[in-house]
Amino acid sequence: MTGLLEATGAKQPTDVEGKGPVKKERHRLNDQQRVDIIRAVERDPTLKNVELGRRYNITEAAIRQLLQKKDVILERYMKSNPADELGVSKDRGGMPSMEDAFMNLNPTPVAPPPQTLPSGGGGGGRGGRKGKLRLNDDQRIAIIRAVERDPTLKKVELGRRYNITEAAIRQLLQKKDKILERVANGISHVGGGGGGAAAATHGKRKQAAASAASVSAATSLAMSEASAASLDSELFAWVTALQSRNVIVPPSMIQRKAKELADKFPSSDFKPSQAWYSKFAARYHINVHGPPSSGPSSSSSSSYANMTALDMQVQMKQLRDKIMHYSPDRIYNICETSLFYQLVPSYNILCPFESAEVQQRKMERVSLVVCVNATGTHKIPLLMIGKDKAPLSCGFKSLPVHYVAQLKAWMDVTVFNHWVHHIFVPEVKKRTAEPILLLLEHGPQYHEFALDQVTASYVPMNLGSRFQPLNMGVVDALKKEFKNAVFLDLIAVLSLPDTKRLELEQRARSLPKGAAGLAFGRSPHVYDAMLAVKAAWDGIPRPVIQNSWAASTWVPGLEVLGEHKECHIVHDMCAMLSCISLSSTYGEISTEIVEWMAIDDNDSRVLSDEIKREVDELLHGPSTRSSPSSSASSSLLHDMSMPLDPATPWIGDEAFVAMVMAVEDHITHPRIQTLVGDSYVQSAVQSLHGIIRQMRRDALLQKSNRTVEL
């Protein structure tokens, strides 16, 4: 409905003396117009009633009365328009449908419809003769940007959207370079159309001033149009990346980031005011109020960011109707959660032999992909997503959980498809041949699908991760059990006799860096984390799972299996640690353990800051805090269920390079591109080239060293 907010209606008729609008020409609104006004105010509470009155040619008092009766109006509208699922106008001002929006990752801002020119007034141009409309530069740029982002967009559709001819669209696109250059230089132009000379001059001045003010606000007086577009694009990518990881991005944070990005332009005196933020949020459909929703992060449709309670109620009803066709044991939910697997409280107590450098907080993070049915009777094996393709500790013949590598240890489309085809679908096929429903959270890493007996559906937009069934207690229980297992393993080593502990320390020093884990009284490595998280997952009782589903209310009639007794893990940890520590009080230990238990929760400030850092690295290059392991990581999907044999003899540099080049020929084959997509192929080729470049650099360095020795 963004188009509605920016739409301009015809001028109000005035009496012969020009004293004001003629009251008798006010008109009654139909229900669709009433709903449109209600939606407009819900999405922009700062919208003035007098402005809405001018747009719809009704009084300000009528607007107030309408808003007072909005509940009755909406209820009546839904009863009379059951087919209109979202309760919005069929003419959406050119906005894409919900289905189309799922497939678009880049926004296509839609400019306000152009203003109608008076048909009379001497010397009519094309706009006067045919009743077509003239565009201002904002609208011209919006059309150019829309076609750049979607070359398949039909010109006839754009013509209908802006009430101009298809030929005018073609002419506009042919002159796009001149238009962009003119706007970048701050010169605005109204466009074709006639009228009296004085009226035309006045109109052009007025339009030019308005357009110049708009460009000035968007670029903060000193930034060129190209610089402003670059800033907008980069800022939107940053917001999208954070929201897709369920990080709340308030306006103040976006404004600070905008200023940071603008400082890269030497001539910029950009000041991201609240007015600028409002326009940016409207332009890219950023969800201004409430928690972040995954929909706007991956869609160009404003319906994602501006969902109302009524819209959400309709979507919830649709999903519940679909769920009614499945029994509870055939309904599954997938959830991705982060885990700081190396963090340990009170390092100086639990890991006394680790060096001071290692004892600093380790922020190595993995993601866990958790999935289970509504009755808790079928737990899908866990998938761990790490940053390293081949962690040192993973030189084992088999792994306790599935493992893949991704550049930032995030779930992305490639990893999700891998999980669906290689883990989820095979597991459910082993169990049943009946239809299965998989509930997904909205996000760019997920997509709906129908594959064999499995159907995947989104939960309603804007609910975020808070109402995911597994986030109602299952994920929390999994992390608590994992951390309890890590804690008990470290306590067990501390309880050994001094001679045994010294022996373990000597053995640990002889191992490669990072290979000594919990068994040696050190912080856990990846394989330790796999063992502990698998044991924790297997140990979660069925009542915890089913009660979490019942709390989400998605599955009707799901029985609550008694009250799960609250475990006293934190209290027991504090008691054990206080008996060992002589320097810390019980209160200090308790505070540290409580913080440790919650450090990787979805609403954790530490986790949010870490994800922001990773997003900045992804967009702007690695920061100084980047670890060697993460900088050497690859975005290639690598299933660690089949690790390389470390005993394989080296074939030599030249033979290896030849083999890599042969592999590249196969990877770039159209068949592979069809199977895995262009982005995967490009990442693979870049990784292969990186290996070869590094080998050549090493060879040159060795040759140089030999020359110096001679």
N, C-alpha and C positions, 0 to 999 in steps of 0.2 A: 504493500500500500504506500510505498515511498512516493510513487508517482502522484498519488492523491494529495499528499501533503504539499507538494510543490506545484500542483496544478493551479492555473489561474483561470478564473471564470470571466464571463463577459462583463463589461462595465455596467454599473447600475444606471438605469435610465433616470434622467433628471427632468424637472419641470421646466416650463418655458423660461422662468426667471433664473434658472440655474441654482436654486436654493437648496436642493437636496434631492434624494431619491423619491420617486413617486411611489407612495405606499401601496396603491392598488395593484402595482405590478409585482409585488412580492408573491411568491408561489409556495405551494405546499411541497414538501419533500416526500419522495417514496421511501419505502423501508430500506432499500439498498443504499440510498444516500444517507439516511440516518445512521446505518451501520458504519458507513465509510467515515462519517464525522466522529463517531465514538472511537473507532480504531485510530484515527488521527490523533485524538487527544490522549489516548492510552499510550501511544508510542512517543509522543512529544508533549509532556505536560505543560511545557512553557508556551505552547501555541496559544495565541490570543483569540478569544471568542469573536472579537470584532473582525479579525482577519478571516476567520471561517465564515462569518456572516457575509462578508464581501464576496467570497468565493462561491457561496451557494445562494446569494441574493436573498438572504433572510436576515432578520434582526439579531442583534447580540442577545436580547432577552430570549428569543426562540432557541438559540444555541444552549443557553443555560437551562432552560426547561427540558430540552432534549437530553442533556447529560444527566439531569436529575432522574429521568425515567429510563436510563440506559438498560437496566436489568430487564425491565418489561419489554423493551424494544428488541433486545437480543434474543430473549426467549421466544417472542412471537416470530422473529425472523427465522430462527432455527426450525420451528415447527412448519413454517410455510416453505422452507427451502431445504429439505432433507438431503437433496443431492449435492448441495454446495457444501462440501466437507469442511472447508475452512471458514465458511461464512463471510467471504469477501467477494468483491465485485468480479464478474467474469472478465471484465476489461481491466487488466492489471497494469495498463500503461506499458505493455511490452515486457513485463517481468517474466522470467522463465518459470516453467512449471516446477513443482516439487521434485518430480522424477528427473527432469533435466538438471536441476540444481545439484542433485547428488553427484552428477558426473563432472561438474565443473569445479576446478580448484582455484581459479582466478576470478576475482570479482569483475563484473561488467557494470560500472556505475551508470545509472539511467538518469539523464538530465530531465529537468522539469519540462513538460510540454510547452511549446512556444506560445507566445501571446497572440491573440487574434487582432488583426489590424482592422480598422474601420474600412468599410467597403466604399464609402464616399470620400469626398474631399479633393476632387480635382486631380486630373492626370493619373488615373489608376494604373498601377503596374500589374504584374502578373498576380501578385497577392490580392489586389483589389478586384481584378476581373473574375478570378476563379474561386475566390473565397479561401484560397490556401493561406498558409501562415509563413511569416518570415522568421528566421532563426537569429538568435544572438550567438556570439562566439562561444559561450559556454555550451550551448546545445550542439554547435558544429564540432567542438572538440569531443563532446560526449559520443557523437556518432562515429567520429574517427577512431576513438579508443575502442568503442564497441566492435567495430569491424576488425581492428587489429587483434583483439582478443578472441574473436570468433569469426574467421574468414568465411564460414559457411552461412553467416547471417544474411538473410535475403533482403535485398534493397527495397522490395515492395513492402516487406514487413516494417522496415525502418520508416518508409514513407508514410504508412498508416499511423505509425506510432507518433510521428511528428507532424502529421497532416501536411506533408509536402509530396511532390511527385517523385516517382522513381528516377526520372531524369535528373531532378535536382540533387538527389543523393549521389548519382554518378558524377555530376559536375563537382559536387563538394569534395568527393574523394580524390578526384583528379587534381584539385587545388589544395590538398591537405598540407603540403609542405609550406605553401605561402601562408595558409591560415595559422599553422603552428608558429611560424616565424613571426607573423604579425602579433599574435597574442604574447609570445615570449618577449617582444619589444614593448609591450604595454599599449599597443595600438588596437583599439577595438573597432568592430565594424558590425553594423546592424544587418545588412544583407538587402537583397532585392525587394522591390515593392514600391508602390507609388504613394501619392498623397500630395497635398499642397506643398509648395516649396518651404514655407515657413514651418508648417507642421512636420515636414520630413526632417528639416534641419533640427528642430527642437527634439523630435523623436530620436534622431541619431545621437544628438548630444546626450540625451537622457540615457539611451541604451549604452552608449560608449562609456559614460560615467559609471553606470551600474556594472558593466562587464569589467571595466578596469578595477573597480572596487573589489569585485569578486576575485579576479586574478591576484590583486594585491593581498587580499586576505589569505588566499590559498598559498601564496609564495612569500608572504610576509615582507612585501615591498621590494626586496632586494634579490630574491631568488628568481632565476629564469624558469620558464615553464618546464623545460627539460629537467632542471634540478629539482623542481617541486614534484614532478612525476616520479623521479628516481627516489626521492625521499619517501613519497607515499608508498611506492611499491616495496621498498626495503622495510619500512615500518610495518606495513600490513603483513609481510612475510614473518616478521618477528612476532607480532601479535598472534598470528595463526599458529606458529610453532609452539608458543607457550600455551595457548588455549587447548591445543590438541593434546597436551600433556596434563590437562586439568589444572593448570596454574591460573589463579585469579589475576587478571590484568586490569587494575583500576585505572581511571582516567589520569590520575597524577603520574602513574608509572609510564603511561603512553606519552604524556607530555614531556617527561624527562628524557625518554628515549628519543623523541622527535628532536629535541634540542641537541642531544648528543650527535645524532646523525647530521643535523643541519650544520653543525660546527665544522664538518668536513669541507663545506663549501666556503672558500676564502672570502667571498664578497657577501656572505649571508649575515643579516641581522635578524634572522628568524626568531620570533617569539611565540611559542605555542600557547596561545591564550585558550580560555575556555570556549570562546566562540569558534576558534580554529578546531578544537577537539570535537565539538558538536558536528561541524561540517564533515570532518574526517570520518567520524563514526557513522554518519548518515550515508556518506559516499561509499563506504566499504561494509555497511551493515554490521558494524561492531555492536555487540550486545552491551548497551550502556549500563543497564540495571541488573542486579542479581548476579548469580554465579556464572562463570563462563560456560557457554554451550558449545558443543563440538560442531553444531550445524554451521554457524557463520564461518568457522575456521576452514571449512572445505566447500563453501557454496557461495554462489553469487546471488542467491535469492534473499530478499529482505525478509521473507516469511520465516526464515530460520532465526534471525536475530530479534524479530519483533513478535514472537509468539505471544498470544494472549491466553488468559486462563480458559476461555471458551475454545480456542483452537486446540490447546493441549488436551482438554476434556474430550474433544472429538477423536483425537489420535489415540488417547488411552482406551476409549471405547472400542475403536477398531482393533487394537492389539488384543484386548480382552476377548473380543469375539473370535479372533483367530486362535487364541490359547484354548478356548473351550473345545476345540477339535482334537486336542492332545491330552493324554493322561499325564499326571504330574511326573511320572518317571521317564517320560519322553520329552521333557522340556529342560533345556540346558541354558546355562549362562556362562559367557566367557568374560574374564576380567584380567587386565594387565596391572601389575603393581610393582613398585620399585623396592629394592632392598639394598641397604648399605651392608653388605655381607661381612666386611672386614672390621667394622666398627666394634669396639669392645669398651665397656666402661672401666674406669680406673686401671688404665694400662700399666701404671707403675706397680700395681698390686697383682693383677692377673697375669701380666706378661713381663715379669721383672728382667728377663734375659734379653729382651729386644732392645735395640739401641734407641737412644733418645730421638733420633730422626724417625725411626719406624714407629715409635710410640705416639707420634703426633696423629691426630685423627685421620684415619684413612677413609677417603670419600669414594673408594671404588664401589661402583654400583652395578647391579644386574637388574633385569626385569624378569618377573615370573608371570607366566601365562597360566591362569587357573581356570578350570572349567569343571562343573559338576551338575548333575541333574537335580530337580527340585526335591526329590525324596532323599537325597544323599546316598543313594544305593549304587551310584556309578560315578566314581572319580576318574576323570580323564588324566592320564599321566602328565606331570608338569613339564612345561617347556621353559628352560632358562635362556635368556638372551644376554650375552656378554659382549664386551668390546673386542676381545682377543680371539683371533681365529684359532689359535693353538696355544692356550695357556700352558705354562710350564708344568703345572700340576696335573694336566690332563693326559699324561702319557700312559693311559690305561687301555686295556683291551675293550672294556665296556664301561659305560657311564650309568650312574643310577637314575639320571633324568635325561630327557632330550636337551640338547644344547645347540644353539646357533649363534653366529656372530653378526653384529650390526654396528655401524660406526659409532653410535651413541648409546648402544644397548637399549634401543627403543623398538617397540612394535611398529612396523611399517607394513605397507601392502604386500611386499615380497614375503616378509616373515609370516604375515597372517595367512597368505595363500599356502605357504609351506605347512603351517600348522593345520590348516583345513584338510589338505590332501594327504599329508603323511602321518598325521596324529589323530585328529578328531574323527574324520570319516572312517578310517580303518577300525578305530576303537568301537564306534557305535555299531558298525556292521558286524563285529564279533558278537555283540550283545543282542541285537534285534534286527529284524528285517522290516519293522513297522516305521512309519514316518516319524521324523524327529524335527523339533523346532529349537533353533538356537537363537537366543536373545542377545543382541549386540548393542553396545553403547554407540551413540553418534560420534564419529570421528573420522579423519582422513585415512586412518590405518585400517578401518573396517569397511566392508561393503556387503550389501544384501546379496544373497544368491539362492538358487535352487539347484542342488546337485544330488543326483540319485534320490535317496530317501530323505535328504536333509534340506530344510528350508531355514534360512537365516533372516531375521527381521530386526529392525531397529526398535528400541524403546522410544517413547515420545521425545521429541527434541526439547532442549533446554532443561531436561531433568538432570543432565550431567551424570557424574559417577555416583552421586549421593544415593540414588534410588536403585542402583544395580543390586540385585539380590546378594551377590557375593560380598558386596561392601557393607552389608548389614550385620556382619559378624564373622564370616568365614575367613576373610583375608586377615583380619585382626587376630583371630585365633591361630592362623598359620604362622604369622610373624612372631607371636608370643612363644609358640612352641619351638620355633627355630632358635630364637635368642636364648631361651632356657636351655636348650641342648648345648649351644656354644658355651654358655656360662658354666654348665656342669662339667663339660670336658676340661675347661681350664682349671676349675676347682680340683678336679681329679688329679691333674698333674701337680698342682701345688700341694696336694696331700701326700705325695710320694716322699719317701725318705730322701735326705739331702744327697746321698751318694747316687741314688737313681736319677735324681733331677740333674746332677752334674753330668752324668753319663749321657742323658738325653741332650743336654746343651752341647756337649762335644760332638755328638752325632749331627746335630742340627747345623753346626758350623761347617761341617764337611759337605753338606748338601748344596746344590745350586741355589742361588738367591731366590727366595720366594717359595721354595719347595718344602720347607719345614712349616707345618701347620699346627692344628690343635694338638696332635699327638705329641708334639715337642714343646707344648706350652706357649705357642706363638698364636698370633691372630690367624683366623681361618683363611685358607686359600680357596680357590674355586671348587676344587674337588671336595674339600670339607663342607663347603656350602651346599653342594649337591647332595651329599649324604644326609646332612642335617635337615635340609628342606624336604627331602623325600620322606624321611622319618616323621617329620612334623605333619606333612600332608596325609600320610597313611594313618596317623594317630588321631586326626580330627574326628570326633564321634558324630554319628549321624544326626542326633538331636540338634547339634550346633548348626549343621547345614540346613536341615528342614526348617528350623525355627527362623533362620535368616531369610529363607524364601517366604515364609509366612509373614514376616515383618514387612517384606516388600509389597505384599498384597497383590502380586501379579497373578498368582495361581489361586483361584477361588476354592474355598473349602479345604485348604491344606491344613492338616492338624498340627497343633503345637505339641511337640513331644515333651511335655513336662518342662520344668525350669532347669536350665543348665546351671549347675553350681559354679559360682565365680571362683576361679582358682586364685591362689595366693602366691603366684609366681614372684611378683615384685617384692612382697614381704619376705619370702624365703630367701631371695637373692640378697636383700639387704642384711638379713640376719647372718647369713654365711659370710658375707664380705666384711661385716663389722667385726666378726670374730678373728679375721685374719689381719685386718688393717689396724695399726696402732696410731696412725697419724690423722685419720679422718674420723669425724663423728658420724653417728648413725644418720643424722639429718642430712649431712653433706653427701653421704653414700646414697641415701634414698633419693635425693634430688637428681643426682647424676644417672641413676638407674631408670628413674621415671622418664627423664629426657631421652635416654637411649632407647627405651621401648617405643617412644612415639616419634623418633627422629625421621622415619621414612613413611609416616602416615601421609595421606593425600593432602592434608591441610598443614603439613609441616613447613615452617619457614625455611629450615635448612634444605629440605628437598626442593622447594621452590627456587631458592637461590642457586642451587646446583644445576637445576634444569635451565635457568636463565643463563648461567655461564656456558652451559653446553650449547644452547641455542646461539649465543653470541659467537662461540667458536665455529659453529656450523656456518654462520652467515658471514663472519668477518675474519676467520682464521683462528688458530689456536691461541689461547691466552697463556700467561706465564705459569698458571697453575696446572697446565696440562701435564699429565703423567706420561712417561715414556711409553707405557703400554697402550694408552689411549691414542697417542699420536701415531703409533705404528699400526693401529687397527685398520681394518678394511671394512667397507660397507658390503662386501660380498657375503652372500649367504653361505655358511659353511656348517654342515651338520657334523658335530663332533661325535656322533654315535659310531663313526668309522674313522678313528684317528690314524694318522700315518705311523708306520712302523719305524721307530727311531733307529733300528739297526740297518735300514736300507743303505747300501754303499753309495757314496757320492759319485756321479757319473762325469764330473768335470764341468767347468764353467762353459766352455764352448758347446759341448753337447747339450747342456741344460738350456742355453739360450736358443739353440736350434729347436729343442723340444717346445719351448715356450712360444716361439714364433709359429710352430705348427699348430699348437693349441689355439693361438689367436685366429688363425685361418678358419678353424672350425667354429669358434665362438661367434665370429662375425657373419656366419652363414645365415641366410634369411630364415632357415628353419628354426634356428636358435632364437632369433629375434621374435619370431611368431610365438614361440613357447614362453619366453621369459620377459620380453619387452625390450625396448631400446635402452632404457635407463640402466637395466641390469647389464646389458652388453657393454655399454660405455664404461660402467664402473669396472667391469672385468678387464677390459682392454687397458684402462688407465692403471690398474693394479699391476698387470703384466709388464707394462712399459716402465713402471716405477721399479720393479724388481730388476729389470735389465739395466736401467740407468744406474742403480745402486751398485750392481755387479761391475759395470764398466768403471765407475768412479773408484771402486776398491782396486780394480786391476791397474788403473793408472797410478793410484797411490802406491801400490806395491812396486810398480815399475820405477816410479820416482825414487822410492826408498832404496831400491837396488842400485840405481845410478849414483845416488849420494854415497853409498857404501863403497862402490868402486872408485 
